[in-house]
Amino acid sequence: MDTRIENYIRQTPAMEWNPLQEAGIDTAGIYVKALRYDENGRPPSILLKFEAGAEYPYHNHPGGEEIFVMEGSCSIEGAELKTGDYLYTPPGFKHGVRSEKGCMLLLLIPEEVEILA
């Protein structure tokens, strides 16, 4: 195991925003920075940036989810989350995400989501 802390630091301002790409899903206006990858090559810790008007479809979180709003605001199941807000969704929680004015979110997603819409 590598014990050098420097090898675990992600300097996010230097990272590129990549368009979020998921097969069969319209993710226009959503960008991602993967912060780490698990043993299966899946990123459970990500930054997401929504442009104004962007939305992510209705989906299920089999393993739950944590969201921290770093900038802007978004709407989840009728609740408006603003800069500094934190949301924990328990396993099996279903929702969509929309941002009218744009936002940046930190997400911790221990299991792959299931698109429902």
Biopython code that builds the backbone (N, CA, C, O; Angstrom):
import numpy as np
from Bio.PDB.StructureBuilder import StructureBuilder

atoms = [
    (1, "MET", "N", (0.845, -1.189, 0.000)),
    (1, "MET", "CA", (0.000, 0.000, 0.000)),
    (1, "MET", "C", (0.884, 1.244, 0.000)),
    (1, "MET", "O", (1.845, 1.353, 0.761)),
    (2, "ASP", "N", (0.526, 2.173, -0.876)),
    (2, "ASP", "CA", (1.255, 3.427, -0.972)),
    (2, "ASP", "C", (0.875, 4.303, 0.221)),
    (2, "ASP", "O", (-0.307, 4.584, 0.414)),
    (3, "THR", "N", (1.829, 4.732, 1.011)),
    (3, "THR", "CA", (1.551, 5.541, 2.205)),
    (3, "THR", "C", (1.910, 7.020, 2.021)),
    (3, "THR", "O", (1.901, 7.784, 2.986)),
    (4, "ARG", "N", (2.226, 7.424, 0.790)),
    (4, "ARG", "CA", (2.546, 8.839, 0.550)),
    (4, "ARG", "C", (1.251, 9.611, 0.310)),
    (4, "ARG", "O", (0.573, 9.401, -0.696)),
    (5, "ILE", "N", (0.918, 10.490, 1.225)),
    (5, "ILE", "CA", (-0.331, 11.254, 1.163)),
    (5, "ILE", "C", (-0.471, 12.013, -0.154)),
    (5, "ILE", "O", (-1.583, 12.195, -0.651)),
    (6, "GLU", "N", (0.652, 12.456, -0.721)),
    (6, "GLU", "CA", (0.624, 13.217, -1.965)),
    (6, "GLU", "C", (-0.040, 12.442, -3.101)),
    (6, "GLU", "O", (-0.614, 13.044, -4.008)),
    (7, "ASN", "N", (0.031, 11.122, -3.058)),
    (7, "ASN", "CA", (-0.549, 10.301, -4.119)),
    (7, "ASN", "C", (-2.066, 10.161, -3.998)),
    (7, "ASN", "O", (-2.700, 9.549, -4.857)),
    (8, "TYR", "N", (-2.643, 10.713, -2.954)),
    (8, "TYR", "CA", (-4.085, 10.622, -2.740)),
    (8, "TYR", "C", (-4.788, 11.981, -2.815)),
    (8, "TYR", "O", (-6.004, 12.065, -2.642)),
    (9, "ILE", "N", (-4.035, 13.019, -3.069)),
    (9, "ILE", "CA", (-4.601, 14.368, -3.170)),
    (9, "ILE", "C", (-5.058, 14.609, -4.601)),
    (9, "ILE", "O", (-4.315, 14.346, -5.547)),
    (10, "ARG", "N", (-6.279, 15.110, -4.762)),
    (10, "ARG", "CA", (-6.781, 15.514, -6.077)),
    (10, "ARG", "C", (-6.857, 17.034, -6.090)),
    (10, "ARG", "O", (-7.573, 17.633, -5.288)),
    (11, "GLN", "N", (-6.125, 17.647, -6.991)),
    (11, "GLN", "CA", (-6.133, 19.106, -7.123)),
    (11, "GLN", "C", (-7.212, 19.472, -8.145)),
    (11, "GLN", "O", (-6.945, 19.642, -9.335)),
    (12, "THR", "N", (-8.441, 19.587, -7.632)),
    (12, "THR", "CA", (-9.608, 19.723, -8.508)),
    (12, "THR", "C", (-9.597, 20.961, -9.411)),
    (12, "THR", "O", (-10.110, 20.883, -10.527)),
    (13, "PRO", "N", (-9.029, 22.117, -8.977)),
    (13, "PRO", "CA", (-9.036, 23.251, -9.907)),
    (13, "PRO", "C", (-8.246, 22.968, -11.190)),
    (13, "PRO", "O", (-8.540, 23.551, -12.234)),
    (14, "ALA", "N", (-7.257, 22.089, -11.122)),
    (14, "ALA", "CA", (-6.443, 21.768, -12.291)),
    (14, "ALA", "C", (-7.072, 20.678, -13.162)),
    (14, "ALA", "O", (-6.611, 20.440, -14.279)),
    (15, "MET", "N", (-8.107, 20.022, -12.672)),
    (15, "MET", "CA", (-8.759, 18.947, -13.422)),
    (15, "MET", "C", (-9.739, 19.520, -14.441)),
    (15, "MET", "O", (-10.350, 20.564, -14.213)),
    (16, "GLU", "N", (-9.878, 18.830, -15.556)),
    (16, "GLU", "CA", (-10.828, 19.234, -16.601)),
    (16, "GLU", "C", (-12.233, 18.753, -16.255)),
    (16, "GLU", "O", (-12.410, 17.670, -15.697)),
    (17, "TRP", "N", (-13.228, 19.570, -16.592)),
    (17, "TRP", "CA", (-14.630, 19.133, -16.523)),
    (17, "TRP", "C", (-14.896, 18.323, -17.782)),
    (17, "TRP", "O", (-14.642, 18.789, -18.893)),
    (18, "ASN", "N", (-15.409, 17.111, -17.609)),
    (18, "ASN", "CA", (-15.759, 16.253, -18.739)),
    (18, "ASN", "C", (-17.276, 16.133, -18.824)),
    (18, "ASN", "O", (-17.946, 16.046, -17.795)),
    (19, "PRO", "N", (-17.829, 16.127, -20.043)),
    (19, "PRO", "CA", (-19.275, 15.927, -20.159)),
    (19, "PRO", "C", (-19.658, 14.584, -19.524)),
    (19, "PRO", "O", (-18.997, 13.570, -19.751)),
    (20, "LEU", "N", (-20.714, 14.592, -18.742)),
    (20, "LEU", "CA", (-21.215, 13.348, -18.157)),
    (20, "LEU", "C", (-21.828, 12.537, -19.282)),
    (20, "LEU", "O", (-22.711, 13.020, -19.990)),
    (21, "GLN", "N", (-21.366, 11.312, -19.449)),
    (21, "GLN", "CA", (-21.867, 10.457, -20.513)),
    (21, "GLN", "C", (-22.370, 9.155, -19.916)),
    (21, "GLN", "O", (-21.618, 8.404, -19.296)),
    (22, "GLU", "N", (-23.656, 8.904, -20.116)),
    (22, "GLU", "CA", (-24.275, 7.665, -19.672)),
    (22, "GLU", "C", (-25.154, 7.173, -20.804)),
    (22, "GLU", "O", (-25.999, 7.914, -21.306)),
    (23, "ALA", "N", (-24.961, 5.933, -21.207)),
    (23, "ALA", "CA", (-25.665, 5.360, -22.361)),
    (23, "ALA", "C", (-27.179, 5.500, -22.229)),
    (23, "ALA", "O", (-27.766, 5.114, -21.218)),
    (24, "GLY", "N", (-27.794, 6.057, -23.262)),
    (24, "GLY", "CA", (-29.243, 6.154, -23.321)),
    (24, "GLY", "C", (-29.863, 7.236, -22.461)),
    (24, "GLY", "O", (-31.087, 7.297, -22.344)),
    (25, "ILE", "N", (-29.048, 8.097, -21.852)),
    (25, "ILE", "CA", (-29.565, 9.129, -20.951)),
    (25, "ILE", "C", (-29.142, 10.506, -21.463)),
    (25, "ILE", "O", (-27.986, 10.709, -21.835)),
    (26, "ASP", "N", (-30.087, 11.450, -21.480)),
    (26, "ASP", "CA", (-29.767, 12.818, -21.877)),
    (26, "ASP", "C", (-29.129, 13.534, -20.687)),
    (26, "ASP", "O", (-29.806, 13.886, -19.721)),
    (27, "THR", "N", (-27.831, 13.739, -20.774)),
    (27, "THR", "CA", (-27.093, 14.419, -19.696)),
    (27, "THR", "C", (-26.516, 15.745, -20.196)),
    (27, "THR", "O", (-25.508, 16.223, -19.675)),
    (28, "ALA", "N", (-27.155, 16.332, -21.203)),
    (28, "ALA", "CA", (-26.689, 17.602, -21.753)),
    (28, "ALA", "C", (-26.614, 18.658, -20.653)),
    (28, "ALA", "O", (-27.550, 18.821, -19.871)),
    (29, "GLY", "N", (-25.487, 19.374, -20.601)),
    (29, "GLY", "CA", (-25.321, 20.440, -19.619)),
    (29, "GLY", "C", (-24.835, 19.964, -18.265)),
    (29, "GLY", "O", (-24.810, 20.748, -17.316)),
    (30, "ILE", "N", (-24.443, 18.686, -18.146)),
    (30, "ILE", "CA", (-23.919, 18.155, -16.886)),
    (30, "ILE", "C", (-22.472, 17.701, -17.124)),
    (30, "ILE", "O", (-22.181, 16.990, -18.086)),
    (31, "TYR", "N", (-21.584, 18.122, -16.237)),
    (31, "TYR", "CA", (-20.155, 17.818, -16.364)),
    (31, "TYR", "C", (-19.653, 17.176, -15.075)),
    (31, "TYR", "O", (-20.207, 17.404, -13.999)),
    (32, "VAL", "N", (-18.603, 16.376, -15.196)),
    (32, "VAL", "CA", (-18.121, 15.601, -14.061)),
    (32, "VAL", "C", (-16.600, 15.695, -13.917)),
    (32, "VAL", "O", (-15.863, 15.831, -14.894)),
    (33, "LYS", "N", (-16.166, 15.616, -12.659)),
    (33, "LYS", "CA", (-14.768, 15.398, -12.297)),
    (33, "LYS", "C", (-14.771, 14.227, -11.321)),
    (33, "LYS", "O", (-15.350, 14.321, -10.239)),
    (34, "ALA", "N", (-14.132, 13.131, -11.695)),
    (34, "ALA", "CA", (-14.042, 11.961, -10.817)),
    (34, "ALA", "C", (-12.925, 12.196, -9.799)),
    (34, "ALA", "O", (-11.788, 12.481, -10.175)),
    (35, "LEU", "N", (-13.250, 12.077, -8.518)),
    (35, "LEU", "CA", (-12.282, 12.332, -7.454)),
    (35, "LEU", "C", (-11.488, 11.089, -7.057)),
    (35, "LEU", "O", (-10.325, 11.180, -6.663)),
    (36, "ARG", "N", (-12.132, 9.934, -7.166)),
    (36, "ARG", "CA", (-11.431, 8.671, -6.918)),
    (36, "ARG", "C", (-12.197, 7.550, -7.597)),
    (36, "ARG", "O", (-13.360, 7.704, -7.969)),
    (37, "TYR", "N", (-11.526, 6.424, -7.749)),
    (37, "TYR", "CA", (-12.133, 5.246, -8.363)),
    (37, "TYR", "C", (-12.058, 4.080, -7.388)),
    (37, "TYR", "O", (-11.086, 3.944, -6.645)),
    (38, "ASP", "N", (-13.096, 3.235, -7.393)),
    (38, "ASP", "CA", (-13.081, 2.060, -6.526)),
    (38, "ASP", "C", (-12.347, 0.908, -7.227)),
    (38, "ASP", "O", (-11.800, 1.084, -8.315)),
    (39, "GLU", "N", (-12.343, -0.246, -6.606)),
    (39, "GLU", "CA", (-11.616, -1.397, -7.138)),
    (39, "GLU", "C", (-12.176, -1.891, -8.474)),
    (39, "GLU", "O", (-11.503, -2.634, -9.189)),
    (40, "ASN", "N", (-13.405, -1.483, -8.817)),
    (40, "ASN", "CA", (-14.021, -1.861, -10.098)),
    (40, "ASN", "C", (-13.870, -0.783, -11.170)),
    (40, "ASN", "O", (-14.397, -0.920, -12.274)),
    (41, "GLY", "N", (-13.148, 0.287, -10.841)),
    (41, "GLY", "CA", (-12.954, 1.375, -11.794)),
    (41, "GLY", "C", (-14.109, 2.359, -11.864)),
    (41, "GLY", "O", (-14.170, 3.180, -12.778)),
    (42, "ARG", "N", (-15.019, 2.284, -10.912)),
    (42, "ARG", "CA", (-16.181, 3.171, -10.837)),
    (42, "ARG", "C", (-15.880, 4.328, -9.890)),
    (42, "ARG", "O", (-15.302, 4.105, -8.826)),
    (43, "PRO", "N", (-16.253, 5.558, -10.245)),
    (43, "PRO", "CA", (-15.990, 6.694, -9.350)),
    (43, "PRO", "C", (-17.125, 6.923, -8.343)),
    (43, "PRO", "O", (-18.166, 7.460, -8.721)),
    (44, "PRO", "N", (-16.956, 6.534, -7.086)),
    (44, "PRO", "CA", (-18.005, 6.761, -6.084)),
    (44, "PRO", "C", (-17.981, 8.174, -5.489)),
    (44, "PRO", "O", (-18.914, 8.572, -4.791)),
    (45, "SER", "N", (-16.918, 8.925, -5.765)),
    (45, "SER", "CA", (-16.781, 10.302, -5.271)),
    (45, "SER", "C", (-16.559, 11.201, -6.475)),
    (45, "SER", "O", (-15.553, 11.081, -7.174)),
    (46, "ILE", "N", (-17.520, 12.116, -6.717)),
    (46, "ILE", "CA", (-17.442, 12.954, -7.908)),
    (46, "ILE", "C", (-17.874, 14.389, -7.616)),
    (46, "ILE", "O", (-18.568, 14.664, -6.637)),
    (47, "LEU", "N", (-17.448, 15.280, -8.481)),
    (47, "LEU", "CA", (-18.005, 16.621, -8.553)),
    (47, "LEU", "C", (-18.877, 16.651, -9.799)),
    (47, "LEU", "O", (-18.457, 16.183, -10.858)),
    (48, "LEU", "N", (-20.080, 17.193, -9.687)),
    (48, "LEU", "CA", (-20.953, 17.392, -10.839)),
    (48, "LEU", "C", (-21.235, 18.872, -10.986)),
    (48, "LEU", "O", (-21.486, 19.571, -10.004)),
    (49, "LYS", "N", (-21.192, 19.342, -12.221)),
    (49, "LYS", "CA", (-21.542, 20.734, -12.511)),
    (49, "LYS", "C", (-22.738, 20.717, -13.463)),
    (49, "LYS", "O", (-22.686, 20.111, -14.533)),
    (50, "PHE", "N", (-23.807, 21.387, -13.058)),
    (50, "PHE", "CA", (-25.007, 21.519, -13.879)),
    (50, "PHE", "C", (-25.038, 22.928, -14.460)),
    (50, "PHE", "O", (-24.915, 23.908, -13.725)),
    (51, "GLU", "N", (-25.204, 23.030, -15.779)),
    (51, "GLU", "CA", (-25.462, 24.330, -16.381)),
    (51, "GLU", "C", (-26.909, 24.704, -16.079)),
    (51, "GLU", "O", (-27.712, 23.846, -15.715)),
    (52, "ALA", "N", (-27.239, 25.974, -16.230)),
    (52, "ALA", "CA", (-28.615, 26.423, -16.005)),
    (52, "ALA", "C", (-29.575, 25.616, -16.871)),
    (52, "ALA", "O", (-29.379, 25.497, -18.081)),
    (53, "GLY", "N", (-30.618, 25.059, -16.245)),
    (53, "GLY", "CA", (-31.641, 24.295, -16.938)),
    (53, "GLY", "C", (-31.342, 22.813, -17.102)),
    (53, "GLY", "O", (-32.196, 22.067, -17.582)),
    (54, "ALA", "N", (-30.153, 22.371, -16.717)),
    (54, "ALA", "CA", (-29.799, 20.953, -16.860)),
    (54, "ALA", "C", (-30.516, 20.105, -15.816)),
    (54, "ALA", "O", (-30.816, 20.565, -14.715)),
    (55, "GLU", "N", (-30.781, 18.855, -16.190)),
    (55, "GLU", "CA", (-31.430, 17.953, -15.247)),
    (55, "GLU", "C", (-30.951, 16.526, -15.452)),
    (55, "GLU", "O", (-30.585, 16.121, -16.555)),
    (56, "TYR", "N", (-30.965, 15.769, -14.345)),
    (56, "TYR", "CA", (-30.621, 14.358, -14.363)),
    (56, "TYR", "C", (-31.915, 13.601, -14.088)),
    (56, "TYR", "O", (-32.654, 13.969, -13.175)),
    (57, "PRO", "N", (-32.209, 12.535, -14.867)),
    (57, "PRO", "CA", (-33.516, 11.884, -14.767)),
    (57, "PRO", "C", (-33.774, 11.168, -13.437)),
    (57, "PRO", "O", (-32.866, 10.923, -12.643)),
    (58, "TYR", "N", (-35.024, 10.853, -13.240)),
    (58, "TYR", "CA", (-35.496, 10.140, -12.056)),
    (58, "TYR", "C", (-34.735, 8.812, -11.945)),
    (58, "TYR", "O", (-34.642, 8.056, -12.912)),
    (59, "HIS", "N", (-34.192, 8.542, -10.746)),
    (59, "HIS", "CA", (-33.356, 7.364, -10.558)),
    (59, "HIS", "C", (-33.401, 6.877, -9.117)),
    (59, "HIS", "O", (-33.860, 7.583, -8.219)),
    (60, "ASN", "N", (-32.919, 5.667, -8.917)),
    (60, "ASN", "CA", (-32.860, 5.033, -7.597)),
    (60, "ASN", "C", (-31.405, 4.945, -7.144)),
    (60, "ASN", "O", (-30.491, 4.763, -7.949)),
    (61, "HIS", "N", (-31.219, 5.080, -5.823)),
    (61, "HIS", "CA", (-29.896, 4.913, -5.212)),
    (61, "HIS", "C", (-29.912, 3.669, -4.330)),
    (61, "HIS", "O", (-30.268, 3.762, -3.155)),
    (62, "PRO", "N", (-29.531, 2.497, -4.869)),
    (62, "PRO", "CA", (-29.547, 1.271, -4.067)),
    (62, "PRO", "C", (-28.674, 1.365, -2.817)),
    (62, "PRO", "O", (-28.987, 0.758, -1.793)),
    (63, "GLY", "N", (-27.582, 2.122, -2.900)),
    (63, "GLY", "CA", (-26.666, 2.243, -1.765)),
    (63, "GLY", "C", (-26.734, 3.578, -1.056)),
    (63, "GLY", "O", (-25.873, 3.885, -0.232)),
    (64, "GLY", "N", (-27.756, 4.387, -1.364)),
    (64, "GLY", "CA", (-27.850, 5.716, -0.770)),
    (64, "GLY", "C", (-26.959, 6.702, -1.508)),
    (64, "GLY", "O", (-26.339, 6.370, -2.519)),
    (65, "GLU", "N", (-26.909, 7.919, -0.984)),
    (65, "GLU", "CA", (-26.143, 8.986, -1.632)),
    (65, "GLU", "C", (-25.945, 10.126, -0.643)),
    (65, "GLU", "O", (-26.771, 10.344, 0.243)),
    (66, "GLU", "N", (-24.848, 10.844, -0.804)),
    (66, "GLU", "CA", (-24.618, 12.082, -0.059)),
    (66, "GLU", "C", (-24.349, 13.183, -1.070)),
    (66, "GLU", "O", (-23.588, 13.000, -2.020)),
    (67, "ILE", "N", (-24.984, 14.333, -0.852)),
    (67, "ILE", "CA", (-24.815, 15.486, -1.732)),
    (67, "ILE", "C", (-24.468, 16.704, -0.885)),
    (67, "ILE", "O", (-25.108, 16.965, 0.133)),
    (68, "PHE", "N", (-23.451, 17.445, -1.313)),
    (68, "PHE", "CA", (-23.112, 18.728, -0.704)),
    (68, "PHE", "C", (-23.104, 19.754, -1.830)),
    (68, "PHE", "O", (-22.394, 19.584, -2.822)),
    (69, "VAL", "N", (-23.893, 20.820, -1.682)),
    (69, "VAL", "CA", (-23.977, 21.868, -2.701)),
    (69, "VAL", "C", (-22.831, 22.852, -2.472)),
    (69, "VAL", "O", (-22.801, 23.578, -1.478)),
    (70, "MET", "N", (-21.886, 22.856, -3.420)),
    (70, "MET", "CA", (-20.714, 23.730, -3.302)),
    (70, "MET", "C", (-20.979, 25.125, -3.857)),
    (70, "MET", "O", (-20.463, 26.118, -3.344)),
    (71, "GLU", "N", (-21.793, 25.186, -4.916)),
    (71, "GLU", "CA", (-22.150, 26.468, -5.543)),
    (71, "GLU", "C", (-23.544, 26.352, -6.130)),
    (71, "GLU", "O", (-23.954, 25.270, -6.547)),
    (72, "GLY", "N", (-24.270, 27.447, -6.165)),
    (72, "GLY", "CA", (-25.552, 27.501, -6.840)),
    (72, "GLY", "C", (-26.663, 26.801, -6.089)),
    (72, "GLY", "O", (-26.662, 26.737, -4.859)),
    (73, "SER", "N", (-27.620, 26.272, -6.855)),
    (73, "SER", "CA", (-28.768, 25.603, -6.248)),
    (73, "SER", "C", (-29.327, 24.561, -7.210)),
    (73, "SER", "O", (-29.110, 24.611, -8.421)),
    (74, "CYS", "N", (-30.056, 23.612, -6.618)),
    (74, "CYS", "CA", (-30.729, 22.592, -7.419)),
    (74, "CYS", "C", (-31.993, 22.166, -6.690)),
    (74, "CYS", "O", (-32.160, 22.413, -5.496)),
    (75, "SER", "N", (-32.871, 21.524, -7.437)),
    (75, "SER", "CA", (-34.128, 21.049, -6.882)),
    (75, "SER", "C", (-34.140, 19.526, -6.922)),
    (75, "SER", "O", (-33.877, 18.911, -7.956)),
    (76, "ILE", "N", (-34.454, 18.928, -5.765)),
    (76, "ILE", "CA", (-34.562, 17.480, -5.645)),
    (76, "ILE", "C", (-35.879, 17.171, -4.957)),
    (76, "ILE", "O", (-36.084, 17.517, -3.794)),
    (77, "GLU", "N", (-36.775, 16.510, -5.696)),
    (77, "GLU", "CA", (-38.094, 16.139, -5.157)),
    (77, "GLU", "C", (-38.834, 17.325, -4.538)),
    (77, "GLU", "O", (-39.478, 17.188, -3.498)),
    (78, "GLY", "N", (-38.738, 18.479, -5.179)),
    (78, "GLY", "CA", (-39.452, 19.662, -4.717)),
    (78, "GLY", "C", (-38.727, 20.468, -3.655)),
    (78, "GLY", "O", (-39.169, 21.560, -3.298)),
    (79, "ALA", "N", (-37.614, 19.944, -3.143)),
    (79, "ALA", "CA", (-36.824, 20.680, -2.145)),
    (79, "ALA", "C", (-35.704, 21.435, -2.847)),
    (79, "ALA", "O", (-34.997, 20.876, -3.685)),
    (80, "GLU", "N", (-35.549, 22.700, -2.501)),
    (80, "GLU", "CA", (-34.493, 23.522, -3.078)),
    (80, "GLU", "C", (-33.251, 23.436, -2.186)),
    (80, "GLU", "O", (-33.294, 23.799, -1.010)),
    (81, "LEU", "N", (-32.159, 22.957, -2.754)),
    (81, "LEU", "CA", (-30.875, 22.898, -2.045)),
    (81, "LEU", "C", (-30.012, 24.039, -2.540)),
    (81, "LEU", "O", (-29.891, 24.259, -3.745)),
    (82, "LYS", "N", (-29.405, 24.773, -1.600)),
    (82, "LYS", "CA", (-28.587, 25.941, -1.935)),
    (82, "LYS", "C", (-27.162, 25.745, -1.451)),
    (82, "LYS", "O", (-26.868, 24.794, -0.727)),
    (83, "THR", "N", (-26.276, 26.650, -1.854)),
    (83, "THR", "CA", (-24.873, 26.595, -1.458)),
    (83, "THR", "C", (-24.746, 26.312, 0.034)),
    (83, "THR", "O", (-25.341, 26.998, 0.865)),
    (84, "GLY", "N", (-23.957, 25.288, 0.357)),
    (84, "GLY", "CA", (-23.725, 24.921, 1.750)),
    (84, "GLY", "C", (-24.660, 23.857, 2.283)),
    (84, "GLY", "O", (-24.415, 23.314, 3.360)),
    (85, "ASP", "N", (-25.740, 23.539, 1.554)),
    (85, "ASP", "CA", (-26.680, 22.518, 2.010)),
    (85, "ASP", "C", (-26.106, 21.120, 1.785)),
    (85, "ASP", "O", (-25.345, 20.883, 0.847)),
    (86, "TYR", "N", (-26.492, 20.206, 2.670)),
    (86, "TYR", "CA", (-26.086, 18.800, 2.608)),
    (86, "TYR", "C", (-27.343, 17.946, 2.617)),
    (86, "TYR", "O", (-28.289, 18.229, 3.352)),
    (87, "LEU", "N", (-27.350, 16.902, 1.799)),
    (87, "LEU", "CA", (-28.479, 15.971, 1.753)),
    (87, "LEU", "C", (-27.953, 14.548, 1.781)),
    (87, "LEU", "O", (-27.089, 14.178, 0.985)),
    (88, "TYR", "N", (-28.478, 13.752, 2.702)),
    (88, "TYR", "CA", (-28.221, 12.313, 2.714)),
    (88, "TYR", "C", (-29.499, 11.631, 2.252)),
    (88, "TYR", "O", (-30.566, 11.864, 2.819)),
    (89, "THR", "N", (-29.400, 10.798, 1.234)),
    (89, "THR", "CA", (-30.544, 10.003, 0.817)),
    (89, "THR", "C", (-30.248, 8.554, 1.166)),
    (89, "THR", "O", (-29.207, 8.027, 0.774)),
    (90, "PRO", "N", (-31.145, 7.899, 1.896)),
    (90, "PRO", "CA", (-30.913, 6.520, 2.322)),
    (90, "PRO", "C", (-31.014, 5.546, 1.152)),
    (90, "PRO", "O", (-31.557, 5.896, 0.104)),
    (91, "PRO", "N", (-30.497, 4.325, 1.316)),
    (91, "PRO", "CA", (-30.612, 3.312, 0.262)),
    (91, "PRO", "C", (-32.063, 3.151, -0.186)),
    (91, "PRO", "O", (-32.988, 3.117, 0.625)),
    (92, "GLY", "N", (-32.228, 3.053, -1.505)),
    (92, "GLY", "CA", (-33.557, 2.887, -2.080)),
    (92, "GLY", "C", (-34.275, 4.192, -2.349)),
    (92, "GLY", "O", (-35.413, 4.167, -2.819)),
    (93, "PHE", "N", (-33.654, 5.342, -2.069)),
    (93, "PHE", "CA", (-34.291, 6.642, -2.292)),
    (93, "PHE", "C", (-34.297, 6.955, -3.786)),
    (93, "PHE", "O", (-33.298, 6.750, -4.475)),
    (94, "LYS", "N", (-35.420, 7.448, -4.273)),
    (94, "LYS", "CA", (-35.591, 7.753, -5.691)),
    (94, "LYS", "C", (-35.847, 9.247, -5.885)),
    (94, "LYS", "O", (-36.612, 9.855, -5.137)),
    (95, "HIS", "N", (-35.202, 9.829, -6.889)),
    (95, "HIS", "CA", (-35.383, 11.249, -7.172)),
    (95, "HIS", "C", (-34.765, 11.624, -8.509)),
    (95, "HIS", "O", (-34.028, 10.839, -9.106)),
    (96, "GLY", "N", (-35.067, 12.820, -8.968)),
    (96, "GLY", "CA", (-34.408, 13.445, -10.097)),
    (96, "GLY", "C", (-33.742, 14.710, -9.588)),
    (96, "GLY", "O", (-33.979, 15.123, -8.453)),
    (97, "VAL", "N", (-32.912, 15.328, -10.412)),
    (97, "VAL", "CA", (-32.210, 16.559, -10.028)),
    (97, "VAL", "C", (-32.343, 17.555, -11.176)),
    (97, "VAL", "O", (-32.151, 17.201, -12.339)),
    (98, "ARG", "N", (-32.669, 18.791, -10.842)),
    (98, "ARG", "CA", (-32.739, 19.869, -11.832)),
    (98, "ARG", "C", (-32.130, 21.124, -11.231)),
    (98, "ARG", "O", (-32.302, 21.414, -10.047)),
    (99, "SER", "N", (-31.414, 21.863, -12.071)),
    (99, "SER", "CA", (-30.855, 23.134, -11.622)),
    (99, "SER", "C", (-31.286, 24.234, -12.576)),
    (99, "SER", "O", (-30.894, 24.244, -13.743)),
    (100, "GLU", "N", (-32.087, 25.154, -12.079)),
    (100, "GLU", "CA", (-32.580, 26.268, -12.904)),
    (100, "GLU", "C", (-31.474, 27.257, -13.260)),
    (100, "GLU", "O", (-31.425, 27.764, -14.381)),
    (101, "LYS", "N", (-30.588, 27.530, -12.303)),
    (101, "LYS", "CA", (-29.558, 28.554, -12.501)),
    (101, "LYS", "C", (-28.147, 28.001, -12.569)),
    (101, "LYS", "O", (-27.200, 28.754, -12.795)),
    (102, "GLY", "N", (-27.989, 26.685, -12.375)),
    (102, "GLY", "CA", (-26.676, 26.064, -12.393)),
    (102, "GLY", "C", (-26.181, 25.794, -10.980)),
    (102, "GLY", "O", (-26.571, 26.474, -10.031)),
    (103, "CYS", "N", (-25.317, 24.791, -10.854)),
    (103, "CYS", "CA", (-24.765, 24.450, -9.545)),
    (103, "CYS", "C", (-23.550, 23.543, -9.697)),
    (103, "CYS", "O", (-23.287, 22.996, -10.767)),
    (104, "MET", "N", (-22.819, 23.401, -8.598)),
    (104, "MET", "CA", (-21.746, 22.426, -8.495)),
    (104, "MET", "C", (-21.982, 21.617, -7.228)),
    (104, "MET", "O", (-22.160, 22.176, -6.145)),
    (105, "LEU", "N", (-21.981, 20.286, -7.374)),
    (105, "LEU", "CA", (-22.283, 19.380, -6.279)),
    (105, "LEU", "C", (-21.132, 18.417, -6.031)),
    (105, "LEU", "O", (-20.469, 17.972, -6.968)),
    (106, "LEU", "N", (-20.900, 18.098, -4.768)),
    (106, "LEU", "CA", (-20.032, 16.997, -4.381)),
    (106, "LEU", "C", (-20.955, 15.830, -4.086)),
    (106, "LEU", "O", (-21.854, 15.947, -3.255)),
    (107, "LEU", "N", (-20.743, 14.698, -4.761)),
    (107, "LEU", "CA", (-21.583, 13.515, -4.548)),
    (107, "LEU", "C", (-20.747, 12.324, -4.111)),
    (107, "LEU", "O", (-19.670, 12.067, -4.650)),
    (108, "LEU", "N", (-21.259, 11.611, -3.133)),
    (108, "LEU", "CA", (-20.689, 10.340, -2.698)),
    (108, "LEU", "C", (-21.759, 9.294, -2.970)),
    (108, "LEU", "O", (-22.818, 9.299, -2.343)),
    (109, "ILE", "N", (-21.474, 8.394, -3.913)),
    (109, "ILE", "CA", (-22.457, 7.420, -4.383)),
    (109, "ILE", "C", (-21.818, 6.030, -4.304)),
    (109, "ILE", "O", (-21.102, 5.626, -5.220)),
    (110, "PRO", "N", (-22.075, 5.297, -3.210)),
    (110, "PRO", "CA", (-21.390, 4.016, -3.009)),
    (110, "PRO", "C", (-21.754, 2.916, -4.004)),
    (110, "PRO", "O", (-20.967, 1.990, -4.201)),
    (111, "GLU", "N", (-22.935, 2.993, -4.640)),
    (111, "GLU", "CA", (-23.347, 2.003, -5.635)),
    (111, "GLU", "C", (-23.895, 2.714, -6.868)),
    (111, "GLU", "O", (-24.385, 3.840, -6.785)),
    (112, "GLU", "N", (-23.806, 2.047, -7.996)),
    (112, "GLU", "CA", (-24.317, 2.594, -9.261)),
    (112, "GLU", "C", (-25.802, 2.893, -9.150)),
    (112, "GLU", "O", (-26.551, 2.118, -8.555)),
    (113, "VAL", "N", (-26.234, 4.027, -9.726)),
    (113, "VAL", "CA", (-27.652, 4.377, -9.719)),
    (113, "VAL", "C", (-28.408, 3.569, -10.763)),
    (113, "VAL", "O", (-27.816, 3.045, -11.706)),
    (114, "GLU", "N", (-29.715, 3.473, -10.585)),
    (114, "GLU", "CA", (-30.598, 2.795, -11.532)),
    (114, "GLU", "C", (-31.562, 3.833, -12.105)),
    (114, "GLU", "O", (-32.372, 4.395, -11.368)),
    (115, "ILE", "N", (-31.482, 4.089, -13.400)),
    (115, "ILE", "CA", (-32.367, 5.059, -14.043)),
    (115, "ILE", "C", (-33.770, 4.461, -14.124)),
    (115, "ILE", "O", (-33.938, 3.310, -14.528)),
    (116, "LEU", "N", (-34.775, 5.250, -13.738)),
    (116, "LEU", "CA", (-36.152, 4.772, -13.679)),
    (116, "LEU", "C", (-37.050, 5.444, -14.699)),
    (116, "LEU", "O", (-38.134, 4.935, -14.987)),
    (117, "ALA", "N", (-36.636, 6.563, -15.251)),
    (117, "ALA", "CA", (-37.490, 7.285, -16.212)),
    (117, "ALA", "C", (-36.895, 7.247, -17.591)),
    (117, "ALA", "O", (-37.472, 7.799, -18.528)),
]
sb = StructureBuilder()
sb.init_structure("model")
sb.init_model(0)
sb.init_chain("A")
sb.init_seg("    ")
for serial, (resi, resn, name, xyz) in enumerate(atoms, 1):
    if name == "N":
        sb.init_residue(resn, " ", resi, " ")
    sb.init_atom(name, np.array(xyz, "f"), 0.0, 1.0, " ", f" {name:<3s}", serial, name[0])
structure = sb.get_structure()
